[in-house]
Amino acid sequence: MMPEPLTLVCPSAGPRLRDVIETALCDLPVRNAQGDLRGARILFALDAGSAGMDEPTLRLLRRLRSEPGCLEGSVCGFVVDGETELYTKALAQDLALAANLAGAALPGKPLVEGTGSLYNQHILAARRGMSWEETYRARTRELGERLLAFSPKRVGRPKLLVLHASESGRSSTLWMGRELSRRLSGCCSIAEISLRNGTIHDCRGCSYSACLHFARSGSCFYGGAISETVLPAIRECDAMLFLCPNYNDAAGANFTALFNRLTSLLLQCDLSEKQLYSVIVSGYSGGDLVARQLLGAMCLNKTVSLPPRFCLLETANDLPTAQALPGIAGRLDAFAAAMQRSLCQPAGNSSEIS
């Protein structure tokens, strides 16, 4: 049986991106994109140029946003090449969120970017004993191999960790999260942790050797609630549900501190088999900005994988408004059912949603 090929989607490419793709993927099974992309293993090769996006890439982004099922069942990764030090990650986040909402799963760390100078490769290049250019090509090949091999982990009774920093009885986001927990209680073991409990210190930016020293003992320089409670719970869980109200078009400060403190956990264990889900509630607008922040921090950076349509995006300025949203019960039902399908072993080996 022939292996499933890697589908290459490359709206446009300058000389360096063409060279990277041709060299890195030369002996992998690759086909150019044609027609239906559902169920495919897709590598998007994107040229950010000097302005962040050209017309062919804009058309691709518009298609993904306007055809919400066009990548159903697919697995996606991204190589983004730029002429300057700007825009590569912004373009990757835009395409990654659009692909995910169109039905694609994203394995952990699905992005390889080449800034204009390739300085962003210098740390890995030094560790590998390679040039920056060689490191860029090697990482692109490794991403292609991971896309071909990716299979999300499913277990009989997944451990779901619910994280929030909201006030009970007032938060619409927390209410939605607990409604999901209620629906999933028959098939998941659920733990809820509030990031409001205890002092949450942000990362101080220790040296790599200092971070590694503390990581070896399962801690970090600051200790506290994140080291003592949150990081051990993330280590033990199969999936996380982040409940993130939109604060000034960003996740709250406690979540930002958690993102920054996760480096010590990454030095201890692999997070790539864990899945991330989120409920994002905006008072007015901008939930997609928070979704891109979560995707960028946890998946593109911290190696956690994203199931298709990882986030439930709602708009409600207070709890009564959220509870009265037209169709909210049905959307919660559908999101919980999608979580069960993604996390649990096939029907017959796991409980149904209660």
Phi and psi in degrees as a GROMACS rama.xvg file:
@    title "Ramachandran Plot"
@    xaxis  label "Phi"
@    yaxis  label "Psi"
@TYPE xy
-68.3112  139.166  MET-2
-66.1954  149.123  PRO-3
-62.6576  129.343  GLU-4
-76.8597  161.388  PRO-5
-85.9769  127.684  LEU-6
-92.7221  120.439  THR-7
-95.4011  121.67  LEU-8
-112.29  110.625  VAL-9
-134.719  90.1117  CYS-10
-60.1277  -36.2765  PRO-11
-162.768  155.071  SER-12
-153.572  133.342  ALA-13
-80.2381  177.01  GLY-14
-57.4337  -41.9143  PRO-15
-68.2863  -43.0184  ARG-16
-64.0553  -41.3282  LEU-17
-59.4885  -43.5461  ARG-18
-63.5394  -43.6232  ASP-19
-61.5507  -46.9321  VAL-20
-64.9981  -48.0929  ILE-21
-63.4292  -40.466  GLU-22
-73.626  -45.2321  THR-23
-70.5678  -34.1737  ALA-24
-104.371  14.6327  LEU-25
-59.0471  -33.1217  CYS-26
-118.013  21.2321  ASP-27
-96.1507  153.244  LEU-28
-71.5411  110.653  PRO-29
-131.451  139.137  VAL-30
-131.465  149.426  ARG-31
-75.8706  146.76  ASN-32
-62.7867  134.441  ALA-33
-144.498  118.384  GLN-34
64.7206  -126.882  GLY-35
-66.2459  126.823  ASP-36
-108.032  5.52481  LEU-37
-67.2053  137.855  ARG-38
75.0294  11.0184  GLY-39
-96.2226  161.5  ALA-40
-99.2857  107.427  ARG-41
-114.073  130.486  ILE-42
-110.691  113.519  LEU-43
-85.7185  120.564  PHE-44
-107.541  112.804  ALA-45
-121.953  137.625  LEU-46
-106.886  109.58  ASP-47
-77.4334  -18.126  ALA-48
56.8384  -144.918  GLY-49
-100.464  -12.836  SER-50
-110.457  -3.50218  ALA-51
98.3389  -20.3137  GLY-52
-173.476  137.356  MET-53
-106.14  179.621  ASP-54
-62.1324  -45.0853  GLU-55
-60.2676  -38.5737  PRO-56
-69.4325  -37.7078  THR-57
-61.995  -40.3711  LEU-58
-63.6227  -39.2324  ARG-59
-62.2312  -46.0696  LEU-60
-61.8796  -41.7299  LEU-61
-62.391  -38.9012  ARG-62
-65.0912  -45.3427  ARG-63
-61.9889  -38.3234  LEU-64
-75.6309  -27.1892  ARG-65
-97.2729  -11.6136  SER-66
-122.266  82.0452  GLU-67
-64.7114  -10.4842  PRO-68
-112.85  12.5555  GLY-69
-72.2721  -15.7335  CYS-70
-118.011  24.1141  LEU-71
-54.2819  126.829  GLU-72
78.3538  5.56538  GLY-73
-90.2256  167.476  SER-74
-126.135  131.393  VAL-75
-128.011  147.312  CYS-76
-139.086  171.025  GLY-77
-141.281  133.276  PHE-78
-116.284  121.893  VAL-79
-123.041  122.122  VAL-80
-112.285  138.97  ASP-81
-132.385  162.963  GLY-82
-93.2332  -16.0169  GLU-83
-127.141  -172.206  THR-84
-86.5921  1.60093  GLU-85
-110.964  159.554  LEU-86
81.7019  -17.9955  TYR-87
-62.2861  -46.1367  THR-88
-72.193  -36.229  LYS-89
-62.1743  -43.062  ALA-90
-63.9742  -42.4563  LEU-91
-61.0189  -42.7267  ALA-92
-65.5743  -40.4053  GLN-93
-59.903  -50.0533  ASP-94
-69.1094  -37.7847  LEU-95
-64.5065  -44.1154  ALA-96
-66.1147  -43.2114  LEU-97
-61.5323  -42.1105  ALA-98
-64.9604  -42.5124  ALA-99
-63.5502  -43.6887  ASN-100
-70.9853  -17.4692  LEU-101
-87.9527  4.07412  ALA-102
111.564  6.07068  GLY-103
-92.7122  144.024  ALA-104
-89.3231  150.145  ALA-105
-122.765  120.115  LEU-106
-68.2236  165.086  PRO-107
-61.7731  139.799  GLY-108
53.3161  59.9557  LYS-109
-89.0443  18.4856  PRO-110
-124.195  131.858  LEU-111
-120.453  122.83  VAL-112
-119.912  145.003  GLU-113
-121.712  103.202  GLY-114
-71.2434  171.103  THR-115
-55.2884  -42.5264  GLY-116
-86.5221  -15.3644  SER-117
64.8214  15.7585  LEU-118
-60.8526  -26.3208  TYR-119
-64.8268  -10.0633  ASN-120
-92.8823  -3.35318  GLN-121
-68.0913  -34.7804  HIS-122
-69.2935  -48.6387  ILE-123
-64.3515  -36.6824  LEU-124
-61.3379  -42.4215  ALA-125
-63.9107  -40.2267  ALA-126
-67.727  -33.3812  ARG-127
-89.4706  -11.0899  ARG-128
69.2487  35.1881  GLY-129
-120.909  164.834  MET-130
-73.9022  166.812  SER-131
-61.609  -41.4851  TRP-132
-65.0012  -42.6317  GLU-133
-63.8091  -39.1056  GLU-134
-64.4614  -42.0052  THR-135
-57.897  -47.5387  TYR-136
-66.4991  -42.1696  ARG-137
-64.3407  -40.8376  ALA-138
-67.6725  -34.3734  ARG-139
-65.1893  -42.72  THR-140
-63.1233  -44.071  ARG-141
-61.2464  -37.739  GLU-142
-64.2106  -43.6289  LEU-143
-58.4795  -42.4197  GLY-144
-65.1218  -40.1427  GLU-145
-67.7924  -36.3748  ARG-146
-63.2649  -40.6335  LEU-147
-67.8123  -30.5929  LEU-148
-95.4167  -10.6742  ALA-149
-64.5786  133.413  PHE-150
-146.871  119.277  SER-151
-64.638  144.026  PRO-152
-77.4946  131.902  LYS-153
-126.586  138.723  ARG-154
-130.877  167.783  VAL-155
-65.901  -45.7362  GLY-156
-136.896  89.1238  ARG-157
-64.2299  149.527  PRO-158
-92.8654  114.236  LYS-159
-106.163  124.696  LEU-160
-103.689  119.737  LEU-161
-100.343  120.539  VAL-162
-116.505  135.614  LEU-163
-151.499  167.863  HIS-164
-135.906  37.8686  ALA-165
-110.567  163.247  SER-166
-93.1829  122.415  GLU-167
-62.0345  138.922  SER-168
90.466  -12.0378  GLY-169
-124.613  -25.3343  ARG-170
-87.5072  122.56  SER-171
-68.196  -33.6374  SER-172
-65.6565  -45.3064  THR-173
-65.2927  -38.2108  LEU-174
-60.1927  -45.5428  TRP-175
-63.8495  -40.7475  MET-176
-61.5904  -41.1338  GLY-177
-72.5902  -28.6129  ARG-178
-65.6645  -39.3473  GLU-179
-64.7436  -43.3215  LEU-180
-59.0069  -41.3251  SER-181
-61.3485  -41.2462  ARG-182
-70.1693  -26.6276  ARG-183
-98.8745  -1.45094  LEU-184
-62.8475  -24.6366  SER-185
-77.6995  -17.4837  GLY-186
-123.066  -8.49915  CYS-187
-128.704  149.007  CYS-188
-90.4283  119.748  SER-189
-115.846  129.388  ILE-190
-120.191  137.125  ALA-191
-116.904  130.25  GLU-192
-127.577  132.872  ILE-193
-94.7002  126.665  SER-194
-75.5714  -2.39313  LEU-195
-80.8336  -15.3916  ARG-196
-82.5142  116.83  ASN-197
86.2028  168.623  GLY-198
-82.2679  127.506  THR-199
-104.142  106.99  ILE-200
-89.037  140.772  HIS-201
-78.3376  166.701  ASP-202
-66.6207  140.466  CYS-203
-95.2325  -2.79201  ARG-204
75.9659  45.4712  GLY-205
-59.4917  160.066  CYS-206
-64.3838  160.761  SER-207
-58.1205  -42.5749  TYR-208
-66.7977  -37.2335  SER-209
-67.5349  -44.0647  ALA-210
-60.673  -42.5587  CYS-211
-63.6325  -39.1461  LEU-212
-58.9682  -49.1427  HIS-213
-70.6492  -34.8814  PHE-214
-61.9355  -34.2459  ALA-215
-63.0637  -24.4111  ARG-216
-100.537  12.1519  SER-217
74.1065  27.6684  GLY-218
-139.754  -166.598  SER-219
-149.828  176.604  CYS-220
-53.0911  -43.7476  PHE-221
-81.272  -22.9662  TYR-222
59.0718  -137.856  GLY-223
75.0731  -164.029  GLY-224
-60.1813  -39.696  ALA-225
-63.7392  -47.3174  ILE-226
-69.8143  -37.9786  SER-227
-81.8456  -30.4304  GLU-228
-121.834  -51.6768  THR-229
-73.3358  -50.9209  VAL-230
-62.3582  -42.1983  LEU-231
-60.5978  -37.1729  PRO-232
-67.4577  -38.57  ALA-233
-65.4043  -39.8796  ILE-234
-58.9616  -38.1587  ARG-235
-86.4944  -18.6017  GLU-236
-82.6918  163.761  CYS-237
-95.9078  -26.7898  ASP-238
-152.74  156.869  ALA-239
-122.761  142.889  MET-240
-119.33  107.346  LEU-241
-91.9492  124.141  PHE-242
-100.633  105.072  LEU-243
-123.915  97.3607  CYS-244
-63.5537  153.92  PRO-245
-85.6569  108.397  ASN-246
-105.65  106.076  TYR-247
53.7717  44.6517  ASN-248
62.7707  34.8143  ASP-249
-157.31  161.693  ALA-250
-67.165  155.698  ALA-251
-65.6213  165.807  GLY-252
-60.7908  -37.5482  ALA-253
-65.6939  -37.5074  ASN-254
-68.7052  -39.3982  PHE-255
-61.5004  -41.8166  THR-256
-61.1115  -40.5038  ALA-257
-62.1794  -45.4498  LEU-258
-53.4393  -46.3898  PHE-259
-70.3613  -28.4027  ASN-260
-86.4669  -7.22035  ARG-261
-70.4628  -14.6264  LEU-262
-56.7315  -39.8246  THR-263
-63.1651  -35.4246  SER-264
-70.1024  -37.4973  LEU-265
-62.5751  -29.1386  LEU-266
-74.8184  -15.0022  LEU-267
-97.4636  -35.1865  GLN-268
-153.896  163.498  CYS-269
-87.5188  129.472  ASP-270
-101.692  4.08378  LEU-271
-68.7973  -20.9778  SER-272
-88.8859  -1.57152  GLU-273
-91.8607  145.434  LYS-274
-110.513  148.871  GLN-275
-114.986  132.77  LEU-276
-124.196  161.343  TYR-277
-152.761  148.259  SER-278
-111.698  123.907  VAL-279
-123.437  118.817  ILE-280
-119.337  125.019  VAL-281
-106.735  142.964  SER-282
-73.1012  -29.4512  GLY-283
-133.085  -56.033  TYR-284
-167.528  177.34  SER-285
94.615  12.7748  GLY-286
-59.5196  -30.5477  GLY-287
-64.3116  -29.8637  ASP-288
-66.0125  -40.9702  LEU-289
-67.9875  -39.5346  VAL-290
-60.6245  -41.681  ALA-291
-65.5199  -36.4027  ARG-292
-64.4019  -45.7081  GLN-293
-62.6509  -46.4601  LEU-294
-59.769  -45.6988  LEU-295
-64.3803  -45.0221  GLY-296
-71.1013  -47.1689  ALA-297
-90.0503  -33.3209  MET-298
-101.903  -58.3528  CYS-299
-62.9616  -32.1307  LEU-300
-103.731  -55.3722  ASN-301
-91.3635  6.06563  LYS-302
79.0543  3.69594  THR-303
-72.9775  142.169  VAL-304
-87.246  156.072  SER-305
-115.244  126.233  LEU-306
-73.0659  165.37  PRO-307
-55.9581  137.575  PRO-308
51.8805  60.7153  ARG-309
-68.0925  -17.5592  PHE-310
-122.836  142.99  CYS-311
-99.0791  114.914  LEU-312
-105.466  120.577  LEU-313
-133.75  159.395  GLU-314
-125.412  118.083  THR-315
-161.886  132.683  ALA-316
-87.7438  -13.4554  ASN-317
-157.788  172.657  ASP-318
-62.9649  -47.6581  LEU-319
-58.8176  -38.6441  PRO-320
-63.3086  -42.6003  THR-321
-62.1409  -43.9901  ALA-322
-68.4725  -21.9743  GLN-323
-100.395  6.40571  ALA-324
-58.5855  131.371  LEU-325
-59.0828  126.319  PRO-326
77.6439  9.64183  GLY-327
-64.4518  -38.0292  ILE-328
-61.5851  -41.2857  ALA-329
-66.3138  -38.5387  GLY-330
-68.7923  -37.1696  ARG-331
-65.1825  -41.7317  LEU-332
-57.4439  -47.1401  ASP-333
-66.926  -40.1435  ALA-334
-67.5394  -42.2625  PHE-335
-62.9693  -40.5439  ALA-336
-64.4065  -39.4282  ALA-337
-65.629  -38.0992  ALA-338
-61.3237  -43.6191  MET-339
-62.9996  -43.0942  GLN-340
-62.2251  -37.54  ARG-341
-77.6828  -33.2064  SER-342
-94.2281  -34.8709  LEU-343
-96.7508  154.432  CYS-344
-60.1996  157.565  GLN-345
-55.0751  158.835  PRO-346
-49.9363  138.86  ALA-347
105.436  -24.0491  GLY-348
-111.227  0.0912577  ASN-349
-146.847  161.529  SER-350
-75.6498  154.763  SER-351
-80.1113  158.56  GLU-352
-62.461  132.435  ILE-353
